[in-house]
Amino acid sequence: MTRDNRMQTAATVGILMLETRFPRVFGDIGNPQTWPFPVHYRMVRGATADKVVCDDPRPATASTF
């Protein structure tokens, strides 16, 4: 509660994730425990690290949004 007794709500952050799988240690953007607030994750299908870094990522992600 705030000083004037209004409810205080926390904002939620959304994070777009590449289609990758590896351990997410504390401090990594993909580890929910990194954040002191609620986080929602959404994996972008077809957006692999190789496609995003080495290729043009637009064809892999165009139909996702």
QUIMO-V913792 format. One record per residue. N is the residue number from 1. PHI is phi as a letter, one per 30 degrees, with the letter a starting at -180 (none if undefined). PSI is psi in radians with two decimals (999 if undefined). OMEGA is omega in radians with two decimals (NA if undefined). Layout:
N/PHI/PSI/OMEGA + N/PHI/PSI/OMEGA
This chain:
1/none/2.60/3.10 + 2/c/3.09/-3.13 + 3/e/-0.56/-3.14 + 4/c/0.37/3.03 + 5/i/0.39/3.03 + 6/d/2.56/3.08 + 7/d/2.38/3.10 + 8/c/2.19/-3.14 + 9/c/2.54/3.13 + 10/c/2.46/3.06 + 11/d/2.64/3.08 + 12/c/2.40/3.14 + 13/c/2.44/3.05 + 14/c/2.35/-3.11 + 15/b/2.18/3.06 + 16/d/2.26/-3.08 + 17/c/2.55/3.00 + 18/d/2.79/3.10 + 19/d/1.37/-3.12 + 20/b/2.79/3.10 + 21/b/2.00/3.02 + 22/a/2.81/-3.12 + 23/d/2.34/3.13 + 24/c/1.74/-3.11 + 25/d/2.84/3.09 + 26/e/2.31/-3.09 + 27/j/-0.36/3.09 + 28/d/2.46/-3.12 + 29/e/-0.45/-3.13 + 30/d/0.03/3.10 + 31/c/2.00/-3.10 + 32/e/-0.45/3.14 + 33/d/-0.19/3.08 + 34/d/-0.54/-2.99 + 35/c/2.41/3.10 + 36/d/0.28/-3.12 + 37/b/2.91/-3.12 + 38/d/2.43/3.13 + 39/b/2.37/3.04 + 40/c/2.35/3.13 + 41/c/2.52/3.03 + 42/b/2.14/3.11 + 43/d/2.34/3.09 + 44/c/1.84/-3.11 + 45/e/2.31/3.12 + 46/i/-0.13/3.14 + 47/c/1.40/3.09 + 48/d/2.85/3.14 + 49/e/-0.73/-3.13 + 50/d/-0.77/-3.13 + 51/d/-0.69/-3.09 + 52/d/-0.66/-3.09 + 53/d/-0.74/-3.01 + 54/c/-0.48/-3.10 + 55/c/3.14/3.04 + 56/d/2.01/-3.06 + 57/d/-0.23/-3.05 + 58/d/-0.75/3.13 + 59/d/-0.61/-3.11 + 60/d/-0.49/-3.03 + 61/c/-0.14/-3.04 + 62/d/-0.72/-3.10 + 63/d/-0.19/-3.12 + 64/d/-0.60/-3.08 + 65/c/999/NA
